[in-house]
Amino acid sequence: MFGDNLSVDYEIAPAHIIKEKFPNFRTSPEDLGKYCMTVIDPDFPKKVRKGDIIVAGSNMGCGHDHVHGPQAIKGSGIAAVICESTNRNFFRNSIHIGLPIVEYKGIRNKTSQGDELEIDLQDGVIKNLRTHEILDFAPYPDFLLEILNADGIYPFLKRRIINGKYSA
């Protein structure tokens, strides 16, 4: 669980560290994930288990429109982010790489660190397995579900071209 105003370039994928380790910023999401959130919690990448969910406050992913923030989150093993609100660019970049983002006002009041959560994007439901509370949000439209199910926009488009739905 994290607070408000998590910056793409400072908290999420610390640019000063990434630039030092990867001067041209060209690296894998898994390499970026090794530094995800380390400004806030130096051990965060070591604590993450594949499939974990980040719960955050408002203005998640603020700052510059860089894809390395969502890539670092996904590369660390995080499966989704639930936040009070997000920057539209961060939302778009996250969907483009296959990382679901759910906005839910009051999510930090409905969850605690360590809660197991399930997200159903199609039905618009978050289940807190500890409290058994069910939280409703606007379901994802089919076209976004297709992109996420393909693991991002480029695999989605490649699949469409191969299946003859688009021509190159």
C-alpha positions as CSV (number, residue, x, y, z in Angstrom):
1,M,0.0,0.0,0.0
2,F,1.3,3.4,-1.0
3,G,0.2,7.0,-0.6
4,D,-0.7,9.9,-2.9
5,N,1.2,11.5,-5.8
6,L,3.5,8.6,-6.8
7,S,5.7,10.1,-9.5
8,V,6.7,8.0,-12.5
9,D,10.2,9.4,-12.4
10,Y,10.9,9.5,-8.7
11,E,9.0,6.9,-6.7
12,I,7.8,4.4,-9.3
13,A,10.9,4.0,-11.5
14,P,13.5,6.3,-9.9
15,A,15.1,8.1,-12.9
16,H,18.3,8.9,-11.1
17,I,18.9,5.2,-10.4
18,I,17.7,4.0,-13.8
19,K,19.8,6.5,-15.7
20,E,22.9,5.5,-13.8
21,K,22.3,1.7,-14.4
22,F,20.9,2.0,-17.9
23,P,22.2,5.3,-19.5
24,N,20.0,5.0,-22.6
25,F,16.9,3.9,-20.6
26,R,16.8,0.8,-22.9
27,T,16.3,-2.2,-20.7
28,S,13.8,-4.9,-19.9
29,P,10.8,-4.4,-17.6
30,E,12.3,-7.0,-15.3
31,D,15.5,-5.0,-15.0
32,L,13.4,-1.8,-14.3
33,G,11.4,-3.9,-11.8
34,K,14.5,-4.4,-9.6
35,Y,14.4,-0.6,-8.8
36,C,10.6,-0.2,-8.6
37,M,9.5,1.9,-5.6
38,T,13.0,1.6,-4.0
39,V,13.0,5.3,-3.1
40,I,10.0,4.6,-0.8
41,D,10.9,1.1,0.2
42,P,14.4,-0.2,-0.7
43,D,13.3,-3.8,-0.3
44,F,10.1,-3.5,-2.3
45,P,11.2,-5.5,-5.3
46,K,12.4,-8.3,-3.0
47,K,9.0,-8.4,-1.2
48,V,6.8,-8.6,-4.3
49,R,5.4,-12.0,-5.1
50,K,4.3,-12.5,-8.7
51,G,0.6,-11.5,-8.9
52,D,0.6,-9.0,-6.1
53,I,-1.5,-5.8,-6.4
54,I,-0.4,-2.3,-5.5
55,V,-3.0,-0.2,-3.7
56,A,-2.3,3.5,-3.9
57,G,-3.8,6.9,-3.2
58,S,-4.7,9.7,-5.6
59,N,-2.7,10.9,-8.6
60,M,-1.0,7.6,-9.1
61,G,1.7,7.8,-11.9
62,C,1.9,11.6,-11.9
63,G,4.7,13.4,-13.7
64,H,6.1,12.7,-17.1
65,D,4.5,10.5,-19.7
66,H,7.2,7.8,-19.6
67,V,6.3,4.1,-20.1
68,H,9.1,3.0,-17.8
69,G,7.0,3.6,-14.7
70,P,4.3,1.0,-15.7
71,Q,7.1,-1.3,-17.0
72,A,8.9,-1.2,-13.7
73,I,5.7,-2.1,-11.9
74,K,4.9,-5.0,-14.2
75,G,8.6,-6.0,-14.3
76,S,8.6,-6.3,-10.5
77,G,5.8,-8.9,-10.7
78,I,2.9,-6.7,-9.8
79,A,-0.3,-7.9,-11.6
80,A,-2.5,-4.8,-11.2
81,V,-2.8,-1.4,-9.5
82,I,-5.8,-0.2,-7.6
83,C,-5.7,3.5,-6.8
84,E,-7.9,6.4,-5.8
85,S,-7.1,8.2,-9.1
86,T,-4.5,8.2,-11.8
87,N,-3.0,10.3,-14.4
88,R,-4.5,9.6,-17.9
89,N,-1.1,9.1,-19.4
90,F,-0.1,6.6,-16.8
91,F,-3.4,4.7,-17.3
92,R,-2.8,4.6,-21.1
93,N,0.8,3.5,-20.8
94,S,-0.2,0.8,-18.3
95,I,-2.9,-0.6,-20.6
96,H,-0.5,-0.5,-23.5
97,I,1.9,-2.8,-21.7
98,G,-0.8,-5.0,-20.3
99,L,-0.9,-3.7,-16.7
100,P,-4.5,-3.2,-15.5
101,I,-5.2,0.0,-13.5
102,V,-8.5,0.3,-11.5
103,E,-9.6,3.6,-10.0
104,Y,-11.7,3.2,-6.8
105,K,-12.4,6.1,-4.5
106,G,-11.7,5.1,-0.9
107,I,-9.7,1.9,-1.7
108,R,-7.2,2.7,1.0
109,N,-10.0,2.8,3.6
110,K,-11.3,-0.6,2.4
111,T,-8.0,-2.5,2.5
112,S,-5.0,-3.1,4.7
113,Q,-1.4,-4.0,4.0
114,G,-1.3,-7.7,3.2
115,D,-5.0,-8.1,2.2
116,E,-5.6,-10.6,-0.6
117,L,-7.6,-9.0,-3.3
118,E,-9.2,-10.3,-6.5
119,I,-10.1,-8.1,-9.4
120,D,-12.6,-9.0,-12.1
121,L,-12.1,-6.4,-14.8
122,Q,-15.0,-7.7,-16.9
123,D,-17.6,-7.5,-14.2
124,G,-16.1,-4.5,-12.4
125,V,-15.6,-6.2,-9.0
126,I,-12.8,-6.1,-6.4
127,K,-13.1,-8.8,-3.7
128,N,-11.2,-8.4,-0.4
129,L,-10.7,-12.0,0.7
130,R,-9.9,-11.0,4.3
131,T,-13.0,-8.9,4.9
132,H,-15.2,-10.6,2.3
133,E,-16.2,-7.1,1.1
134,I,-17.1,-6.7,-2.6
135,L,-16.4,-3.3,-4.2
136,D,-17.9,-2.4,-7.5
137,F,-16.3,-0.2,-10.2
138,A,-17.0,0.5,-13.8
139,P,-16.2,-2.7,-15.8
140,Y,-13.5,-2.5,-18.5
141,P,-14.8,-2.2,-22.0
142,D,-14.3,-5.2,-24.3
143,F,-11.6,-3.5,-26.4
144,L,-9.4,-2.8,-23.3
145,L,-9.9,-6.4,-22.0
146,E,-8.7,-7.6,-25.4
147,I,-5.6,-5.5,-25.1
148,L,-4.9,-6.7,-21.6
149,N,-5.6,-10.3,-22.5
150,A,-3.0,-10.0,-25.3
151,D,-0.5,-8.6,-22.7
152,G,-0.4,-5.2,-24.3
153,I,-1.2,-3.1,-27.4
154,Y,1.7,-4.4,-29.6
155,P,0.9,-8.1,-29.0
156,F,-2.8,-7.3,-29.5
157,L,-2.1,-5.6,-32.9
158,K,0.3,-8.3,-34.0
159,R,-2.4,-10.9,-33.3
160,R,-5.0,-8.8,-35.2
161,I,-2.7,-8.5,-38.2
162,I,-1.8,-12.2,-38.2
163,N,-5.6,-13.1,-38.0
164,G,-6.3,-10.7,-41.0
165,K,-8.3,-8.2,-39.0
166,Y,-5.9,-5.4,-40.0
167,S,-3.6,-5.2,-42.9
168,A,0.0,-4.0,-42.6
